[in-house]
Amino acid sequence: MSDTAKRSRTGRTGPEVGRRTVLKAGAAAAGAVAAGPLAVVSRRARAADRLRVLTWPGYEEKAVAEEFEDTHGVRLEFKVYIGGEQMLRSFNRAPRGTYDTVLVDAEYVRRLAAMDAIEPYSPGEIPELANYHPRFRTMRQVRAAGGLVWGTATRFGFYAISYNADRMSRAASGDWNSLFLPELAGRIGVLDWYLPNMGIASLAVHPGKQNPYDLSDEQLGAVRAWLLRLRPQVGMLGASSRPIVQAMIDGDIVAAMVGDLDIDLKLAGYPNFEATIPKQGGIRWQEVATVCKQSRNKDLALEWIRYVSQAHVQAKLGFAKAFKARGPNLKVADHWTAEQNRLMGYDPDPENRGRMRVEALIDRSVARDLPVRQEAKAWIDIFNEFRAG
């Protein structure tokens, strides 16, 4: 991932990875989801106590979970979900008190808080916040009354332009409006979800907007017009990033409105892919660890949050089998190899002395959110119109 001023020079890194390995990312997690509403993944069969976790994929992997179980003498039980709406369905179908902690997209924290499902705590309970990038210490999505927070960030990534550098220039990748270039007709890949794409469109027509999800009806109309104009350029709407990645490997898709695809592609042996946050800005997804209000293990849940806030844990989580991600704790760089740091952007920024490249990327991006002034349906209707072409 690079900003418009600097293209990443990262080459192929890490151990040899099969060229189709990237297409299998998340398969185990998908299987866990398919197993049913009560399916859990347990790391240890016998323990004195247990902590039940509702989570995105990755946290249940042995490399991430085992140390916590060994340290606290407990069993972690995971219910894995894919997507915020599925998280809400899973939570609501289970009796209150079923889950002790939820790992959730930051924009859904307020939904859980409105349901009286989570409990705020003092940020002073999380010492590792001192090592976080400032944007993750004061996230608007997790602020509660009285200086408390609803949750702590655990990992993040970007929505930007991922592209084949043999067929698209770095200069072109620095502007969202380059997606309208004639040579890209039918060659654009888009993730089939309204939130990131409408946030991107909002930034494209309202550059630098602090919250691209806080729009007047007139501003939302401009977003709709931009998306509908883009539709003829789109050759694929992917239910996940995996089919888009395969289409990029096959040469059918040249650029995608999905950041960070270059990470998996390079790990899979394709060094000619890059990603850029355009000059108008990019969207940043963020996961947050929360404490469930009806949990009978709140102290242990808070210990789990302290655990996943640590740099060495986020370093493992960043290279989980499910998918790759960055850590808000900037000390993760101390636990990755030089090659991993270059790949993820935790290496020195040649244009900002004393900073890492990832810090500039964070500053150039804004957090994904839910619509502020309109009901979600109004936004979904626009995206469905875009999908229909």
N, C-alpha and C positions, 0 to 999 in steps of 0.2 A: 504494500500500500504506500502510495506517495501522495504528496500534495501537488498542486499545479506547478510549483516552482522546482520540484526535485523528483525525478523518477527514481524509484528504488533500483539499486544495482544488485539486489539479491539474486544469486544464481541458484542452482540446485543445491539443496541442503539436506542434512540429516542422513539416516540410513536409507538404503535402497527400498523403494516402495513400488509395488506393482502398479502398472499404468492404469489399472482399473480399480485399484484400492479405494480411490476417492469416491467411486460410485457405490461402494458398500458402506460408506460412513452412515452411522445411525441405524443400520439394519437391526442390530441387536435391540436397540431402544424401541424401534418400531414393533418388534416382536413382543416386547414387554407390554406395550400399549394394547396390542391386539389380543393379549391373553385375557382381558376382561376387566371390569371395573374394580375388582378386589385383588387383582394380580399385584404381587410385590416381588421385588428382587431383594433377597436377604444375603448379606455377606457372611454371616456366621449363624450356625444352627443353634448354638447354645450360648446364652449370656444371661447375666443377672437381671438385665433390664433391656428396654428397647426404646428406640427413637424412630417415629414414623415420619417419613419425609415425602412430600408431594413435590415432584421436581421435573425439570427439563432433563434430557439425557446427559450423561457424563459423570454426575456426582456419584452414581451407583457403582462406577467402575472400581475394581479392587485397588488400583494404584491411588485413588483419591480417598476411598472410604476406610480402608483397613487400619490406617494409623489412628483414626479417631476411635474406632472400636477397641483397638488394643489399649489405647491410653485410658479410656473411660470404662472399659470392661462392659460394654453394652453391645447390643445388636442393632444395626441400622436396617430398617425396612423401608424400601423405596417403592412408591407408585410413580411410574414414569408417564409423562404426558407430552404431547406435541401441540403447542399453541395455547394462547391465553384463554380462548373460549372453552377448549377442552379441559383446561385447568379448572375453570369455574364449574363446569359440569361435574367433574370428578369430585370437587370439594363439596358441592351441594348435594350430591347423591349419597355421600357418607354421613353418618351421624356426627354431630359436633363433638370434638374431642378425639376423632379418629386420627387426625394428623397433628403433629407437634410443631412442625415447621413447613413452610412452603417456599420453594425457590421459584420466583415468579418474575415475569417481565415487569420492569419498573412502572410502566403505564397502567398496569392492572393492580398496583398496590392500593390505589384509592378505591377501586371496586371492592377489594377485600375489606378495607377499612370501613366502607359504607355498609357492609354486611355485618359489621361488628365481629369479624372473623379473625382479626389479628390485633396484637397488643403493642403499643409503642414502648420504646425503651430509650434510655439516655445514650447518646453517641459515646459518652465517656466509658461505657461498658466495652467498647471495641478499641483497644489501644492501637491496633494496626492502622486505624484511620489516619494516624500521623504520617504514614508512608504512602497514603493514597494521593493520586492526582487531585487537586482542589475541586475539580468539577464533580468528583464522586463523593466528596465529603458533604456537600450541600445540595444534593439533587432535589429539585422542586417536587418530584413525584413522591418522595419519602418523608417530607417534612410534616411533623405533627405538632400539636399545640404544646406550648410550654418548653420549647427547645428540644423536644423529644423527636425521635425518628421512628418510622414504621418498618425500616429495614436497612440493610447494608449491602452495597454493591459487591458482587462476587466475580463477574466476568462481563465482557462487552465485545462489540465488534461494530463494523461500519457497513452502511449501504452507500455505495459509490459507483463508479464505472469500472468494472472489470473488463479487460479487453485483450485481444490478440495483438501484441506489439508489432507483429509482422504485417498487420493489415490496418492498423489504426495508429496514428501518431500520438506521442505524449501530449503535444500541444492541443490536439483535438479532444483528448480525454479530459482536458481541463475545463470543459464547458458543457453543461447539460444539453445545451442547444445543438451541440455537434451530433447528437443522436438523430437529427433531421437531415444529415448529409445524404445526398442521393445514393452514394455507394453503400450506405448501410440499410437501404430499403430491404425489409424482410430479414435482416441480419441481427436484430436486437432481441435479447432475451429478457424476460420480465418475470419476477416471482409473482405467483397468482395470489396476492394478498393486498388489500387496499391500503393498510396503514403505511408501510414504508414507501410505496409508490406514490401515494398522494402527498406524503411529506416531501418526497423528492420534487414532485411537480410544483408544490407550493414554494420550495426554495428556488426553483428554476424561474418562476415568475415573480417571486418576492425575495430577491437575493438577500442573504444575511438576516432574515427574519428570526428574531430570538425564539419564538415558538411558532413554527410553520403550521401548527394544528389549531392555532387561535386566529380564525379568519372570519371576516364579515361575509355576508352572502355574496356580495360583489366580488370579493377576493376569491371565494370558493368557485365562483363562475369562471374566473380566469384560470384556475387550476383545471377545471373541467375542459375548457377550450384547449389547453396545452396537451392534456392527455389524449383527447380525441384527435388532435392533429398528429400526435405521435403514433397512433394505432397502426397506420399502414406500414410503418417501419418495423413493427414487431413481428418476428417470425416464430416466437415461442412464448407461451405462458406456462411456466413450470410450477407444478404443485409443490416442489421443493427445489433446492439448488442443484441436486444431482443430475436431473435430465438436462439442465442448462449447461452444466459442466461437460457432460458427454457431447452435447451439440457443439460446444466450443472446441473440444478435442477433434471432433469430426469435421470441423470447418464450416458447419452450417450457421453458427452464430459467431459474430465477430466481437460484439460488445454486449454487456449485460448490466442492468440497473441493480446489481447485487455486488456489494463490495466483498473483499477478502477471498474471492474465488481463486485469486492468484496463489494463495497460500497452499491450498490442497493441490492445485495444478503443478506447482513447482515441486512439492513433495512427491508427486506422482511422476516426475521426470519431464515436465514441460516448462522449460525456463523462459519461453517466449510470451508468457502471460503476465500482465501487470494490473494494478488497480490504482485509481486516482480519485481523490476527493476534489470535485470541480470547484472552480472559483466561487460559485454561488453557495457552496457548503454541501455537507452530506448529512445523512441521518445516522444516528448512533443507537444501536440496541443495547440494553443493559439488563442484567439479571440481578435480583435482589433477594436476600435471605430474610425471612420474617419469622416471628413467633406467633403461633396460633393462640388466640385468646382462651379457648376452651381446653388447651393442652393441660395434661396433668404432669408434664415434664418440662415446664418452662425454663427452669435453670439449666437443664441439659440442652434444651433447644438453643439457649443463649450461648452455651459452650460450643455448640455446633457452628453458630455464626462466627464466634471468635476463631474457630478452627479454619473455616473456609475464607476468612479474611487474611490469613497468613500468606506470605509471599510464596513459600515453598509449596503450599497446597494449591494456590492459584497457578503456579508453574506447571504442576501436574495436570490440573484441570484444563489449562490452555492447550495441551497436546493430548486431550482425551481422545479415545477412539471414535466417540460419537461425532464430534466436530472440533475444529480448532477455534480458539478464542484468545483474547487478550485479557490481562489482569489489571484491575484498577490500582492494585498495590504495585507501585513502580519498582519495588525491590525484587519482583519476579526476575528481573534481569540478572540478579546474583545467582539464580538457580537454573538458568538456561545456558546452553553453549553459545559461543560467539555466532555460530551459524543460525541458531534459533533466534537469537536477538536480532540479527540482521533481517531474518524472514518476517518477524513480528514487529519490527520497527523500534526495538528497545536498544538501539545503537546510537552513537552520537549524531546529532543533527548538524551537518556542516554549515548550515545557514543560521543556526541559533546556538552560539557557544554555551556550553554548560547544560544543554538540554538534549533529550532524546527525540528522535523523529516522531515517536508515537505521541509525544506531548503536543506537537504541532497539529497532528491529525485530530486529536481530541478537541483542541481549540477551534479547528475548522469545521467541526461537526456539532449538530444539535440533537438532543435526546428525542427519540421516538415517543409519541404521546397519543392520547385519544382526542377526538374532536372536542373543542372547548365550547363553541357557541352554537353548534348544531347537534342534533341527535346523530348517533353513528349511522343510522339508516340513510340519512341524506348523503353521507360520504360513500357508503356502500352502494347506493343506487348509481352514483356517478361512476364508480369503478366497474359495476356490472355493465353499464352502458359502454365503457371502454372495452371491456372483455368481449362484448358481443360484436364489436367492430362497427 
